[in-house]
Amino acid sequence: MTEQADVIVVGAGLAGLVATYEMAKAGKKVLVVDQESSANLGGQAFWSLGGLFLVDSPEQRRLGIKDSYELAIQDWMGTAAFDREREDQWPRLWAQAYVEFAAGEKRQYLHDLGLRLMPNVGWAERGRGSALGQGNSVPRFHITWGTGPGVVEVFLTRVVAASKRGLVTFQHRHQVDEIVVTDGAATGVRGTVLEPSTEARGVKSSRTAVGEFEFSAQAVVVTSGGIGGNPELVKKNWPARLGKAPENMLAGVPAHVDGRMLEITENAGGNIVNRDRMWHYTEGIQNWDPIWPNHGIRIIPGPSSMWFDGNGTRLPSPNFPGFDTMGTLEHIVNSGHHHTWFVLDQKIIEKEFALSGSEQNPDITGRDFKLLAERLKKGAPGPVEAFKQHGADFVVRDNLRDLVDGMNALTPDAPLKYEDLEREIVARDREVKNSYTKDFQVMAIRNARNLLADKITRVVSPHELLDPKNGPLIAVRLHLLTRKTLGGLETNLDSQVIRPDGTPFEGLYAAGEVAGFGGGGVHGYSALEGTFLGGCIFSGRAAGRALAR
Ligand SMILES: Cc1cc2nc3c(=O)[nH]c(=O)nc-3n(C[C@H](O)[C@H](O)[C@H](O)COP(=O)(O)OP(=O)(O)OC[C@H]3O[C@@H](n4cnc5c(N)ncnc54)[C@H](O)[C@@H]3O)c2cc1C
């Protein structure tokens, strides 16, 4: 069969675009195949907040943050907790290489392409409470000016330019069902042509077949994303250590994140490792204006909201908002109910609630200074206020008794006792009266406020929740929300897929989420945040550069 291109890329998300950009730059002919329409170019990254993990950046230094490769690798390894001999062999090497990239050329590589960052640096995953353990010792979450679409743009514009020069061809609505292997090497893909779709970006599209296709090339790069949009696969791969798989989770990703290519690549002879490692959020809320089925949004919380399980028991230390996603997930899944509650007040929501997603941050996404300046005004940011008004999970009341009644109206099967909540909140309110305390969450709030950027933009001073001048009181019912796949196709540092016997698969490469962002699990059991887009860039670049050699 004649070759349609030098290389076929399966998936036009961020990892696929980066690999394509690198290959086209070197003069290679690339065929990009995607099951969705051109409206979805950029995949999940378009919806993202564009948060990027960087180490010892000029933005950090300007804020007085002292970071280093040594501190970052200590945090990464403490968080990943690699403990598998064979399965973590490549992930360990990827982790070292990736942290070096984040502490070295990553920022310049992106800056040279035109990507710009917000001056403030966020502190995600504040940690489980020990220097060698999980979490970021310092803020490292750099938001792209333009959010996710801004990250996609710098690669997509160059790939589109290359397509005008005849180097890149797109085949949309082409769903790959099989990788063609000839004499042990990947030489093409076969699949189903889907009917045209006029659905808007992110909306679930039809799977009606109108034909078949086969394309051949010298190599295939799989960049098809993870499994977060496929609830059955999430349940099937759910790790026993996290308890029983929840029956219902909100979907934090579009339906095209279906995970099919994992099995397809495995059937072709690629090895999957760390299948049971995944990353889901514990602060999901139902989107009142959904785009994809069961669409949930993640609250990116500051540290001050009180957090209760479905029985009304305060979550134990250090499961505070924004501290330890996987530890909190494990606690919640084993607590009996899969929903939890934030209890806060107007003062906290105004400063501490951010929503993940490009469409939830129109000021930064649209690079709109005027809209951005409105964040300084009194009141919560517009999208947060919209959730407060229209969101099915929000209860807003002037006093605690009414608040608990409102909460119980939302979860009649798991009624809370007013006395339980009152006891916890009154006790916590007593702890804020001194500048020191025995309450670890109040300590953590004071610690965060030692960082000037947090103090000014992100973390309110400890105050009494039950003081009406800080009200009204707000309760938010939180759901578990699927997002990222941490395990995947095993790859070497060139992003070349590894076979079960440990040898490289000729002509077959994988990058981005399908490869566990590199190696089949660069994050180990848990992530430091902002590491996923960067993982797509790093592993996509490795594949592209290897194939350009
Ligand atoms: C709301 C949201 C916020 C996020 N925020 C951040 C953040 O701030 N920082 C961060 O680091 N990460 C963030 N992420 C995660 C990050 O965006 C994703 O992990 C990353 O973009 C995945 O990129 P990918 O290229 O690997 O896969 P995808 O973006 O999933 O792209 C895969 C593509 O492959 C196609 N495909 C799949 N199977 C087939 C097939 N069989 N045949 C043909 N085509 C196929 C799909 O249609 C899709 O276009 C966020 C994600 C979401 C959804």
The ligand as an SDF file (V2000), in Angstrom:
LIG
                    3D

 53 58  0  0  0  0  0  0  0  0999 V2000
  -11.4390   21.1060   32.3750 C   0  0  0  0  0  0  0  0  0  0  0  0
  -10.0150   20.6450   32.3470 C   0  0  0  0  0  0  0  0  0  0  0  0
   -9.0440   21.4020   32.9950 C   0  0  0  0  0  0  0  0  0  0  0  0
   -7.7080   20.9940   32.9670 C   0  0  0  0  0  0  0  0  0  0  0  0
   -6.7530   21.8220   33.5110 N   0  0  0  0  0  0  0  0  0  0  0  0
   -5.4440   21.4680   33.4230 C   0  0  0  0  0  0  0  0  0  0  0  0
   -4.4260   22.3620   33.8760 C   0  0  0  0  0  0  0  0  0  0  0  0
   -4.6810   23.5000   34.2820 O   0  0  0  0  0  0  0  0  0  0  0  0
   -3.1380   21.9250   33.8210 N   0  0  0  0  0  0  0  0  0  0  0  0
   -2.7900   20.6970   33.3410 C   0  0  0  0  0  0  0  0  0  0  0  0
   -1.6020   20.3600   33.3270 O   0  0  0  0  0  0  0  0  0  0  0  0
   -3.7410   19.8540   32.8560 N   0  0  0  0  0  0  0  0  0  0  0  0
   -5.0480   20.2220   32.8720 C   0  0  0  0  0  0  0  0  0  0  0  0
   -5.9960   19.3860   32.3430 N   0  0  0  0  0  0  0  0  0  0  0  0
   -5.5760   18.0760   31.7670 C   0  0  0  0  0  0  0  0  0  0  0  0
   -5.0590   18.2200   30.3440 C   0  0  0  0  0  0  0  0  0  0  0  0
   -5.7970   19.1910   29.6370 O   0  0  0  0  0  0  0  0  0  0  0  0
   -5.1710   16.8710   29.6100 C   0  0  0  0  0  0  0  0  0  0  0  0
   -4.6160   15.8560   30.4010 O   0  0  0  0  0  0  0  0  0  0  0  0
   -4.4140   16.9150   28.2770 C   0  0  0  0  0  0  0  0  0  0  0  0
   -4.8680   18.0160   27.5080 O   0  0  0  0  0  0  0  0  0  0  0  0
   -4.5860   15.6000   27.5050 C   0  0  0  0  0  0  0  0  0  0  0  0
   -4.0780   15.7880   26.1920 O   0  0  0  0  0  0  0  0  0  0  0  0
   -3.8470   14.5760   25.1800 P   0  0  0  0  0  0  0  0  0  0  0  0
   -3.3200   15.2000   23.9340 O   0  0  0  0  0  0  0  0  0  0  0  0
   -3.0520   13.5080   25.8010 O   0  0  0  0  0  0  0  0  0  0  0  0
   -5.2940   13.9410   24.9300 O   0  0  0  0  0  0  0  0  0  0  0  0
   -6.7320   14.5950   24.4710 P   0  0  0  0  0  0  0  0  0  0  0  0
   -6.7790   16.0390   24.6990 O   0  0  0  0  0  0  0  0  0  0  0  0
   -7.7630   13.7610   25.1260 O   0  0  0  0  0  0  0  0  0  0  0  0
   -6.7560   14.3590   22.9170 O   0  0  0  0  0  0  0  0  0  0  0  0
   -6.8800   13.0840   22.3660 C   0  0  0  0  0  0  0  0  0  0  0  0
   -7.4780   13.1600   20.9750 C   0  0  0  0  0  0  0  0  0  0  0  0
   -7.4630   11.8440   20.4170 O   0  0  0  0  0  0  0  0  0  0  0  0
   -8.6750   11.5860   19.7390 C   0  0  0  0  0  0  0  0  0  0  0  0
   -8.9150   10.1340   19.7270 N   0  0  0  0  0  0  0  0  0  0  0  0
   -9.0770    9.3090   20.7980 C   0  0  0  0  0  0  0  0  0  0  0  0
   -9.2670    8.0360   20.3680 N   0  0  0  0  0  0  0  0  0  0  0  0
   -9.2170    8.0540   19.0180 C   0  0  0  0  0  0  0  0  0  0  0  0
   -9.3570    7.0470   18.0190 C   0  0  0  0  0  0  0  0  0  0  0  0
   -9.5760    5.7630   18.3160 N   0  0  0  0  0  0  0  0  0  0  0  0
   -9.2660    7.4320   16.7140 N   0  0  0  0  0  0  0  0  0  0  0  0
   -9.0530    8.7300   16.3670 C   0  0  0  0  0  0  0  0  0  0  0  0
   -8.9150    9.7140   17.2860 N   0  0  0  0  0  0  0  0  0  0  0  0
   -8.9790    9.3820   18.6000 C   0  0  0  0  0  0  0  0  0  0  0  0
   -9.7090   12.3590   20.5460 C   0  0  0  0  0  0  0  0  0  0  0  0
  -10.8480   12.6430   19.7680 O   0  0  0  0  0  0  0  0  0  0  0  0
   -8.9240   13.6220   20.9580 C   0  0  0  0  0  0  0  0  0  0  0  0
   -9.0740   14.6530   20.0100 O   0  0  0  0  0  0  0  0  0  0  0  0
   -7.3420   19.7770   32.3240 C   0  0  0  0  0  0  0  0  0  0  0  0
   -8.3130   19.0110   31.6810 C   0  0  0  0  0  0  0  0  0  0  0  0
   -9.6340   19.4480   31.6670 C   0  0  0  0  0  0  0  0  0  0  0  0
  -10.6450   18.6360   30.9170 C   0  0  0  0  0  0  0  0  0  0  0  0
  1  2  1  0
  2  3  1  0
  2 52  2  0
  3  4  2  0
  4  5  1  0
  4 50  1  0
  5  6  2  0
  6  7  1  0
  6 13  1  0
  7  8  2  0
  7  9  1  0
  9 10  1  0
 10 11  2  0
 10 12  1  0
 12 13  2  0
 13 14  1  0
 14 15  1  0
 14 50  1  0
 15 16  1  0
 16 17  1  0
 16 18  1  0
 18 19  1  0
 18 20  1  0
 20 21  1  0
 20 22  1  0
 22 23  1  0
 23 24  1  0
 24 25  2  0
 24 26  1  0
 24 27  1  0
 27 28  1  0
 28 29  2  0
 28 30  1  0
 28 31  1  0
 31 32  1  0
 32 33  1  0
 33 34  1  0
 33 48  1  0
 34 35  1  0
 35 36  1  0
 35 46  1  0
 36 37  1  0
 36 45  1  0
 37 38  2  0
 38 39  1  0
 39 40  1  0
 39 45  2  0
 40 41  1  0
 40 42  2  0
 42 43  1  0
 43 44  2  0
 44 45  1  0
 46 47  1  0
 46 48  1  0
 48 49  1  0
 50 51  2  0
 51 52  1  0
 52 53  1  0
M  END
$$$$
